[in-house]
Amino acid sequence: MAITNYRDLAVWSKAMAVAKSVYALAELMPKKEEYRLTAQMIRAAISAPANIAEGRTRATRKDFAHFISIARGSAAELETLLILAMDVDFLSSDKVEPVLADVEEVGRMLNALHAKLKVS
């Protein structure tokens, strides 16, 4: 299948699935964290697919690579925030670990895409 827009990218689909999972986790977070850790987790989760989409619609490969780099940073940020939420006992590991595995997969996919964009 030819890639005609960002919705055709497997990494975008996977990042969107992660964002949906983070919204579900956010419902389990303490209310006192609504405008702190919870909000930051959601922003990081949304940022990855949004930057993939924005980058894919840019005019050059260099621009696309730049936005993929930003998405990689957002994925790393999300991973850190999820680990923190577990470490301070806001979320249980059985809820977070599957999402962390998906975030790590998104990170690997972004790394591969970034390398491909930089080579060509």
C-alpha positions as CSV (number, residue, x, y, z in Angstrom):
1,M,0.0,0.0,0.0
2,A,1.3,3.4,-0.9
3,I,1.7,6.1,1.7
4,T,-0.4,8.9,0.6
5,N,-0.9,10.8,3.9
6,Y,0.1,10.5,7.5
7,R,-2.9,8.3,8.3
8,D,-1.3,5.6,6.2
9,L,1.8,5.5,8.5
10,A,1.9,2.5,10.9
11,V,3.8,4.7,13.4
12,W,1.0,7.3,13.4
13,S,-1.6,4.6,14.0
14,K,0.4,3.1,16.8
15,A,1.0,6.5,18.4
16,M,-2.8,7.3,18.2
17,A,-3.5,4.0,20.0
18,V,-1.0,5.0,22.7
19,A,-2.7,8.4,23.0
20,K,-6.1,6.6,23.5
21,S,-4.6,4.3,26.1
22,V,-3.1,7.3,28.0
23,Y,-6.6,8.9,28.1
24,A,-7.9,5.7,29.7
25,L,-5.0,5.8,32.2
26,A,-5.7,9.5,32.9
27,E,-9.2,8.5,34.2
28,L,-7.4,6.4,36.9
29,M,-5.1,9.2,38.1
30,P,-5.9,11.0,41.4
31,K,-8.0,14.1,40.9
32,K,-5.3,16.3,42.6
33,E,-3.1,15.5,39.6
34,E,-5.5,16.6,37.0
35,Y,-3.6,19.8,36.1
36,R,-0.2,18.4,36.9
37,L,1.1,15.0,36.0
38,T,-2.1,13.8,34.3
39,A,-2.2,16.9,32.0
40,Q,1.4,16.5,31.1
41,M,1.0,12.8,30.3
42,I,-1.9,13.6,27.9
43,R,0.0,16.5,26.3
44,A,3.0,14.2,25.6
45,A,0.8,11.4,24.3
46,I,-1.0,13.7,21.9
47,S,2.2,15.4,20.8
48,A,3.7,12.2,19.2
49,P,1.0,11.5,16.6
50,A,0.4,15.2,16.1
51,N,4.0,15.8,15.2
52,I,4.1,12.8,12.9
53,A,1.0,14.2,11.1
54,E,2.4,17.7,10.9
55,G,5.8,16.5,9.7
56,R,4.3,14.3,7.0
57,T,2.5,17.3,5.5
58,R,5.6,19.5,5.4
59,A,7.3,20.1,2.1
60,T,10.7,18.5,2.6
61,R,12.2,15.3,4.0
62,K,14.3,17.5,6.3
63,D,11.2,19.1,7.8
64,F,9.6,15.7,8.2
65,A,12.7,14.3,9.9
66,H,12.6,17.3,12.3
67,F,9.1,16.6,13.3
68,I,9.8,12.9,13.8
69,S,12.6,14.0,16.1
70,I,10.1,16.0,18.1
71,A,7.8,13.0,18.2
72,R,10.6,10.9,19.5
73,G,11.1,13.4,22.3
74,S,7.5,13.3,23.2
75,A,7.5,9.5,23.3
76,A,10.5,9.6,25.7
77,E,8.7,12.2,27.8
78,L,5.6,10.1,28.0
79,E,7.6,7.0,29.0
80,T,9.2,9.0,31.8
81,L,5.9,10.3,33.0
82,L,4.3,6.9,33.0
83,I,7.2,5.5,35.0
84,L,6.9,8.3,37.5
85,A,3.1,7.7,37.8
86,M,3.9,4.1,38.8
87,D,6.8,5.0,41.1
88,V,4.6,7.4,43.1
89,D,1.8,4.8,43.2
90,F,-0.7,6.8,41.2
91,L,-1.0,4.0,38.6
92,S,-0.4,0.2,39.0
93,S,2.2,-1.5,37.0
94,D,-0.3,-3.9,35.5
95,K,-2.1,-0.9,33.9
96,V,1.0,0.9,32.8
97,E,3.4,-1.8,31.6
98,P,1.3,-2.6,28.5
99,V,1.2,1.1,27.5
100,L,4.9,1.4,28.2
101,A,5.6,-1.5,25.8
102,D,3.5,0.3,23.2
103,V,5.4,3.6,23.8
104,E,8.7,1.8,23.4
105,E,7.5,0.3,20.1
106,V,6.5,3.7,18.9
107,G,9.9,4.9,19.9
108,R,11.6,2.2,17.9
109,M,9.4,2.9,14.9
110,L,10.2,6.6,15.1
111,N,13.9,5.9,15.3
112,A,13.7,3.7,12.2
113,L,11.7,6.3,10.3
114,H,14.1,9.1,11.4
115,A,17.1,7.1,10.2
116,K,15.4,6.4,6.9
117,L,14.6,10.1,6.4
118,K,18.1,11.1,7.2
119,V,19.8,8.6,4.8
120,S,17.8,9.4,1.7
